[in-house]
């Protein structure tokens, strides 16, 4: 999973992741029908025909948590009007156990259950951080006739002790909508799709997005790629982003080499309108052969493509871990009483490190950009608990105080991967790195062979060097902060500074604008020293910004202002309409971006040039 978070510290938060029998006998299969045609009150009817039940009582559950989210989301609370019937259509007694589970009496006579599903996008209040929102890429959308984001765990549940039973899912849908997925539709009808999976876990890992057909397909080194896009206003199309996606995914395949054997991969991109009843949690969620991505449609194309590169590359590298290399906690995932693994440093951290390393390795970014990214991660990690054991945090990530430290998997987690990479490069004279380690772990374990959490460090040490084991025990399991300068010095890299352009309206978590709650107007703050942007245009504290370049802005679309300003260049012409002292004025001028000194790194030791090149390009 990859979450993107950018915060404007006003009153509002803005944007910112063995198979069972395949027998076809009805007595040993769960049949599901999802009706996307007769949508009423923004709810979808789901009908489930159970396999043979041999107990007097049975429990049907919808997941509390799903793999890759590391959060408690209670998808079952979005289902209502749950009913169970026998063969004669007589209602059976049903008791709701909790948000996610229902107990059905006289279960031996059970022939059908029905329930209505609400979508999660409608309920989102923020970004999925620090609140109870379902992270959008793991959520569901019901927009009749336009879009259905069918993350299957939000619509379909499982019977107690029946997780290994095959599933047959029939989805009826409007003829104008097409379902993008990595699964194969076994029905030739234009209004009905049929998907079968060998067990529930496979179904959960296969999202489907229904919308007006907008997709492209291409092949990269033997892998078939499908890119599907839903853009509510048509601002973006699959074709418009495919060239950049093809370049990126080709580079990823080249970087991974033999470690990946996936034959088909689907990218589902949902672009949010940012309306109150639309998605607000931006980023992506990985699956073995797919990723769901949610981003704001208002982004400029340059920023959209940049974000897609970051989040899709991150999700794609999850093919390595945890989708191939993982612990028993993940292999035997309990959807309603989940036990977390200790190794988020690897599942999310190494994945995030690869998502950046491959770009310098394959020439998509230069050294300066790579070092800036490393410096940014170090800076972000400083704002989190640097003395908390990473393994302890991972094991308890669903609970406080560990839950609040989850975001460190993308910062310190990636830096852990970097340090291990450098240690292996140094000890092997540049011949091997952390990718080689992941190859070996893939061979040692694999999709159907998990490891024991408490044995992984010893296994990694045996496959690498004692120094790697010492690092893991001291800095990952232990509470000692990592001395990043020490490890970067091994490849001849040291701290440096650079002038960096910032956003005109926000510096870190400090905004230069605020909101008039009575009118929703955007106002220049009078209690903070203005930056170059405001000074150059002679904007004063209390000025209400009504429009910029003929586009009106208020609280309702302030997100647009922040994201669009990210694309402004130095000396661009700009026209503002402001209200000053109750009177409207027009101000014309040029953009002067605020610059600030920022830490980065650069190569300073020529004697380490060979090792540095092996690290970045090996």
VEXPAPA-813925 format. One line per field, with one value per residue (C-alpha): residue number from 1; y, z negated, x. Coordinates in steps of 0.25 Angstrom, whole numbers, plus 5000, padded with zeros to 4 digits. Layout:
REM residues N
k c(NUM_...) $
py c(Y_...) $
pz c(Z_...) $
px c(X_...) $
This chain:
REM residues 618
k c(1_2_3_4_5_6_7_8_9_10_11_12_13_14_15_16_17_18_19_20_21_22_23_24_25_26_27_28_29_30_31_32_33_34_35_36_37_38_39_40_41_42_43_44_45_46_47_48_49_50_51_52_53_54_55_56_57_58_59_60_61_62_63_64_65_66_67_68_69_70_71_72_73_74_75_76_77_78_79_80_81_82_83_84_85_86_87_88_89_90_91_92_93_94_95_96_97_98_99_100_101_102_103_104_105_106_107_108_109_110_111_112_113_114_115_116_117_118_119_120_121_122_123_124_125_126_127_128_129_130_131_132_133_134_135_136_137_138_139_140_141_142_143_144_145_146_147_148_149_150_151_152_153_154_155_156_157_158_159_160_161_162_163_164_165_166_167_168_169_170_171_172_173_174_175_176_177_178_179_180_181_182_183_184_185_186_187_188_189_190_191_192_193_194_195_196_197_198_199_200_201_202_203_204_205_206_207_208_209_210_211_212_213_214_215_216_217_218_219_220_221_222_223_224_225_226_227_228_229_230_231_232_233_234_235_236_237_238_239_240_241_242_243_244_245_246_247_248_249_250_251_252_253_254_255_256_257_258_259_260_261_262_263_264_265_266_267_268_269_270_271_272_273_274_275_276_277_278_279_280_281_282_283_284_285_286_287_288_289_290_291_292_293_294_295_296_297_298_299_300_301_302_303_304_305_306_307_308_309_310_311_312_313_314_315_316_317_318_319_320_321_322_323_324_325_326_327_328_329_330_331_332_333_334_335_336_337_338_339_340_341_342_343_344_345_346_347_348_349_350_351_352_353_354_355_356_357_358_359_360_361_362_363_364_365_366_367_368_369_370_371_372_373_374_375_376_377_378_379_380_381_382_383_384_385_386_387_388_389_390_391_392_393_394_395_396_397_398_399_400_401_402_403_404_405_406_407_408_409_410_411_412_413_414_415_416_417_418_419_420_421_422_423_424_425_426_427_428_429_430_431_432_433_434_435_436_437_438_439_440_441_442_443_444_445_446_447_448_449_450_451_452_453_454_455_456_457_458_459_460_461_462_463_464_465_466_467_468_469_470_471_472_473_474_475_476_477_478_479_480_481_482_483_484_485_486_487_488_489_490_491_492_493_494_495_496_497_498_499_500_501_502_503_504_505_506_507_508_509_510_511_512_513_514_515_516_517_518_519_520_521_522_523_524_525_526_527_528_529_530_531_532_533_534_535_536_537_538_539_540_541_542_543_544_545_546_547_548_549_550_551_552_553_554_555_556_557_558_559_560_561_562_563_564_565_566_567_568_569_570_571_572_573_574_575_576_577_578_579_580_581_582_583_584_585_586_587_588_589_590_591_592_593_594_595_596_597_598_599_600_601_602_603_604_605_606_607_608_609_610_611_612_613_614_615_616_617_618) $
py c(5000_5014_5026_5040_5052_5067_5075_5089_5092_5099_5094_5084_5073_5071_5061_5056_5007_4902_4905_4898_4888_4893_4883_4890_4882_4893_4887_4891_4905_4919_4926_4941_4950_4965_4974_4987_4990_4992_5001_5007_5018_5017_5002_4989_4976_4964_4950_4938_4923_4915_4902_4890_4894_4883_4891_4896_4910_4917_4930_4939_4950_4962_4966_4975_4976_4972_4969_4981_4992_4990_4997_4993_4997_4988_4987_4979_4992_4997_4985_4985_4978_4964_4953_4938_4928_4913_4906_4910_4925_4925_4934_4928_4935_4944_4950_4961_4958_4971_4980_4969_4956_4950_4937_4929_4918_4905_4906_4892_4898_4911_4913_4928_4940_4955_4968_4982_4989_5004_5009_5015_5027_5034_5033_5039_5051_5053_5046_5033_5037_5039_5036_5025_5026_5014_5017_5020_5010_4999_5005_5004_5013_5012_5023_5017_5017_5023_5016_5004_5002_4987_4984_4970_4970_4981_4973_4958_4951_4937_4925_4921_4910_4911_4920_4909_4907_4912_4924_4927_4942_4947_4962_4968_4982_4993_4990_5003_4999_4990_4983_4984_4973_4963_4952_4945_4948_4934_4940_4945_4954_4969_4971_4960_4955_4942_4941_4928_4927_4915_4921_4934_4939_4940_4947_4958_4960_4963_4977_4981_4995_4997_5009_5014_5006_5014_5005_5002_4989_4986_4976_4977_4966_4955_4962_4967_4981_4987_5001_5006_5020_5026_5041_5048_5060_5052_5061_5049_5036_5023_5026_5040_5033_5020_5025_5029_5016_5007_5014_5012_4998_4993_4999_4992_4979_4981_4984_4972_4962_4948_4951_4953_4943_4950_4948_4959_4972_4982_4997_5002_5018_5025_5040_5047_5059_5063_5065_5063_5049_5045_5039_5047_5037_5037_5026_5011_4997_4985_4972_4960_4964_4977_4991_5001_5015_5027_5041_5055_5058_5073_5070_5075_5064_5066_5064_5052_5045_5047_5042_5030_5027_5027_5019_5009_5006_5004_4994_4987_4984_4977_4966_4963_4965_4962_4955_4945_4946_4947_4941_4931_4943_4948_4934_4930_4943_4944_4955_4957_4955_4958_4956_4965_4962_4968_4971_4984_4989_4979_4978_4993_4999_4990_4992_5007_5007_4999_5009_5019_5011_5006_5020_5024_5010_5011_5025_5031_5041_5046_5045_5059_5055_5042_5048_5059_5047_5041_5054_5056_5042_5045_5058_5052_5041_5051_5055_5041_5032_5029_5020_5011_4997_4995_4980_4984_4995_4985_4974_4984_4994_4992_4998_5011_5017_5008_5011_5026_5022_5014_5025_5022_5010_5019_5027_5020_5006_5010_5016_5002_4996_5006_5003_4988_4990_4998_4988_4976_4985_4988_4974_4968_4978_4984_4970_4968_4977_4976_4971_4959_4956_4957_4947_4938_4939_4937_4924_4920_4923_4927_4929_4916_4915_4926_4928_4929_4943_4940_4933_4943_4951_4938_4934_4948_4947_4933_4938_4951_4955_4956_4971_4971_4963_4972_4984_4977_4974_4987_4997_4989_4981_4990_5005_5011_5022_5019_5027_5030_5038_5026_5017_5027_5030_5016_5019_5033_5041_5053_5064_5076_5087_5092_5103_5097_5104_5102_5104_5118_5115_5105_5103_5089_5089_5104_5111_5125_5126_5123_5122_5132_5122_5131_5133_5121_5131_5129_5140_5144_5141_5154_5147_5141_5147_5146_5139_5144_5141_5150_5161_5162_5163_5173_5164_5168_5161_5160_5161_5151_5143_5142_5137_5134_5134_5136_5123_5126_5119_5117_5106_5097_5096_5101_5087_5091_5104_5096_5086_5095_5105_5093_5094_5109_5113_5125_5138_5132_5143_5143_5151_5151_5157_5161_5167_5178_5186_5181_5186_5177_5179_5173_5170_5167_5162_5150_5138_5138_5125_5124_5117_5111_5104_5089_5077_5067_5059_5058_5049_5055_5043_5039_5027_5021_5024_5009_5005_5016_5013_4998_5003_5012_5005_4991) $
pz c(5000_5003_4997_5002_4992_4993_4982_4982_4967_4967_4963_4974_4978_4992_5001_4999_5001_5003_5012_5009_5018_5032_5032_5039_5030_5025_5011_5010_5016_5012_5022_5022_5030_5030_5036_5042_5050_5040_5031_5020_5011_5015_5010_5017_5015_5012_5012_5007_5009_4999_5000_4992_4978_4968_4955_4948_4948_4957_4957_4970_4969_4977_4974_4963_4969_4982_4986_4989_4982_4968_4962_4956_4966_4963_4977_4971_4965_4979_4981_4976_4977_4976_4978_4979_4985_4987_4999_4998_4996_4981_4974_4964_4951_4952_4941_4944_4936_4938_4950_4959_4955_4955_4949_4956_4949_4955_4964_4970_4977_4982_4997_4999_4992_4997_4992_4997_4999_4997_5003_4994_5003_4999_4984_4985_4977_4979_4985_4978_4968_4953_4955_4957_4972_4981_4990_5003_5012_5002_5002_5011_5020_5024_5035_5043_5058_5056_5048_5038_5031_5027_5017_5015_5000_4998_5005_5003_4990_4986_4977_4965_4968_4983_4987_4996_5004_5018_5022_5034_5035_5045_5047_5055_5060_5070_5084_5085_5073_5075_5064_5063_5056_5056_5055_5068_5071_5074_5079_5093_5089_5090_5077_5069_5064_5058_5050_5043_5032_5025_5011_5004_5003_5018_5020_5010_5018_5031_5031_5042_5047_5055_5064_5078_5085_5085_5085_5092_5093_5096_5093_5085_5086_5086_5077_5082_5076_5075_5071_5068_5065_5059_5061_5057_5066_5077_5074_5074_5082_5081_5095_5089_5078_5085_5091_5077_5071_5081_5080_5065_5064_5075_5066_5054_5061_5065_5051_5045_5055_5052_5039_5045_5053_5053_5067_5066_5058_5057_5052_5048_5047_5041_5042_5031_5033_5019_5016_5002_5006_5013_5010_5002_4998_5009_5012_5016_5011_5017_5021_5028_5042_5040_5033_5030_5030_5026_5029_5030_5045_5043_5043_5055_5064_5060_5045_5048_5056_5045_5035_5043_5045_5030_5025_5037_5036_5021_5023_5034_5026_5015_5025_5018_5004_4997_5009_5011_4998_4986_4972_4967_4962_4977_4983_4973_4972_4962_4968_4955_4944_4952_4946_4952_4956_4950_4964_4969_4971_4982_4988_4989_4986_4996_5006_5005_5006_5019_5024_5023_5026_5039_5044_5043_5047_5060_5063_5060_5050_5048_5035_5030_5030_5023_5012_5010_5008_4998_4991_4991_4985_4974_4971_4970_4961_4951_4949_4945_4933_4937_4924_4926_4929_4944_4942_4929_4937_4948_4939_4933_4944_4942_4928_4922_4920_4931_4941_4942_4946_4958_4968_4964_4973_4985_4978_4969_4975_4988_4981_4974_4988_4993_4982_4983_4998_4995_4985_4995_5006_4997_4993_5007_5013_5021_5027_5019_5013_5006_5019_5019_5005_5009_5021_5011_5001_5013_5016_5001_4999_5009_5011_5004_4994_4983_4973_4957_4953_4942_4952_4963_4957_4956_4970_4976_4968_4973_4988_4986_4975_4960_4961_4968_4956_4946_4953_4953_4938_4934_4943_4947_4935_4926_4922_4926_4937_4950_4953_4968_4970_4966_4976_4987_4985_4989_5003_5003_5000_4990_4986_4995_4996_5008_5011_5013_5018_5009_5010_5010_5000_4990_4984_4977_4968_4968_4977_4982_4984_4975_4977_4974_4968_4970_4985_4988_4994_4995_4987_4986_4972_4964_4953_4961_4969_4983_4993_5006_5014_5005_5004_5019_5022_5010_5004_4990_4977_4978_4993_4998_5011_5019_5032_5039_5054_5055_5047_5034_5022_5008_4997_5006_5017_5008_5012_5026_5023_5015_5026_5038_5031_5030_5046_5046_5051_5047_5054_5059_5062_5051_5049_5036_5032_5017_5007_4999_4989_4995_5009_5020_5027_5038_5037_5048_5047_5048_5039_5030_5023_5009_5008_4995_4992_4991_4988_4998_5001_5012_5015_5009_5008_5022_5016_5013_5028_5032_5020_5021_5036_5032_5022_5031_5045_5041) $
px c(5000_5005_4998_5000_4998_4999_4993_4988_4988_4974_4961_4961_4971_4975_4982_4993_4992_4989_4977_4964_4957_4953_4941_4928_4918_4908_4910_4924_4924_4920_4911_4910_4902_4905_4894_4900_4887_4876_4883_4874_4877_4892_4892_4895_4888_4897_4891_4899_4897_4905_4912_4906_4906_4906_4905_4892_4898_4908_4915_4916_4927_4931_4946_4950_4964_4970_4984_4992_4984_4990_4977_4964_4953_4941_4936_4924_4918_4915_4905_4891_4877_4884_4874_4875_4865_4862_4858_4844_4847_4845_4853_4863_4867_4879_4887_4897_4910_4918_4920_4925_4918_4905_4900_4890_4881_4876_4888_4886_4874_4881_4879_4881_4885_4883_4888_4890_4904_4907_4920_4931_4934_4922_4926_4940_4943_4958_4970_4970_4980_4977_4962_4953_4952_4954_4967_4960_4968_4963_4949_4937_4929_4915_4911_4899_4902_4915_4925_4926_4939_4937_4948_4942_4945_4935_4923_4926_4929_4931_4925_4932_4942_4939_4951_4956_4943_4943_4935_4927_4923_4913_4912_4900_4903_4899_4903_4910_4919_4931_4939_4954_4961_4972_4961_4955_4940_4934_4921_4920_4908_4910_4902_4907_4921_4925_4938_4942_4953_4959_4957_4953_4967_4968_4955_4959_4972_4964_4958_4949_4945_4933_4932_4931_4942_4954_4967_4979_4987_5002_5012_5025_5035_5025_5015_5001_4998_4984_4982_4968_4964_4951_4952_4938_4940_4948_4960_4969_4969_4977_4983_4988_4996_5000_5014_5019_5013_5020_5033_5033_5028_5038_5049_5043_5043_5057_5061_5054_5060_5057_5049_5036_5028_5014_5007_4997_4996_4984_4985_4971_4972_4960_4961_4953_4945_4948_4933_4928_4923_4935_4949_4959_4969_4980_4990_4989_4987_4995_4990_4998_4993_4987_4987_4976_4980_4972_4976_4970_4965_4969_4984_4992_4996_5011_5007_4998_5008_5019_5009_5006_5020_5022_5010_5009_5024_5023_5011_5017_5029_5020_5021_5034_5029_5020_5013_5025_5033_5024_5021_5011_5003_5001_5000_4988_4982_4970_4961_4954_4964_4977_4991_5001_5015_5028_5034_5027_5041_5042_5028_5026_5040_5049_5037_5038_5053_5052_5042_5052_5065_5060_5058_5072_5077_5069_5072_5058_5064_5078_5087_5083_5068_5071_5079_5068_5058_5067_5069_5054_5051_5061_5055_5041_5046_5051_5036_5033_5038_5052_5054_5042_5046_5041_5038_5030_5022_5019_5014_5005_5002_4987_4988_4992_5003_5008_4997_5001_5015_5011_5015_5029_5029_5031_5042_5050_5046_5052_5064_5066_5066_5076_5086_5085_5087_5100_5105_5103_5110_5122_5124_5123_5132_5120_5115_5103_5092_5078_5072_5081_5076_5062_5065_5070_5059_5049_5056_5056_5042_5031_5016_5012_5024_5024_5034_5033_5034_5045_5054_5055_5067_5075_5072_5076_5089_5092_5089_5098_5108_5108_5108_5094_5089_5096_5089_5075_5076_5082_5074_5061_5058_5065_5062_5075_5074_5081_5093_5090_5103_5111_5105_5105_5119_5122_5118_5125_5113_5111_5102_5100_5090_5082_5072_5058_5046_5034_5019_5014_5003_5009_5022_5023_5011_5010_5000_5001_4986_4973_4958_4947_4938_4926_4928_4937_4947_4961_4969_4984_4989_4992_4999_5011_5022_5018_5028_5033_5020_5012_5022_5024_5009_5008_4997_4994_4989_4974_4973_4962_4967_4955_4961_4974_4976_4961_4958_4950_4954_4948_4948_4941_4952_4964_4970_4970_4978_4989_4991_4990_5000_5010_5011_5014_5028_5037_5032_5019_5009_4998_4985_4978_4965_4965_4955_4963_4955_4942_4946_4950_4963_4971_4986_4995_5009_5018_5020_5032_5033_5038_5052_5058_5071_5069_5078_5082_5094_5105_5116_5129_5139_5145_5151_5137_5132_5133_5125_5115_5112_5110_5100_5092_5094_5098) $
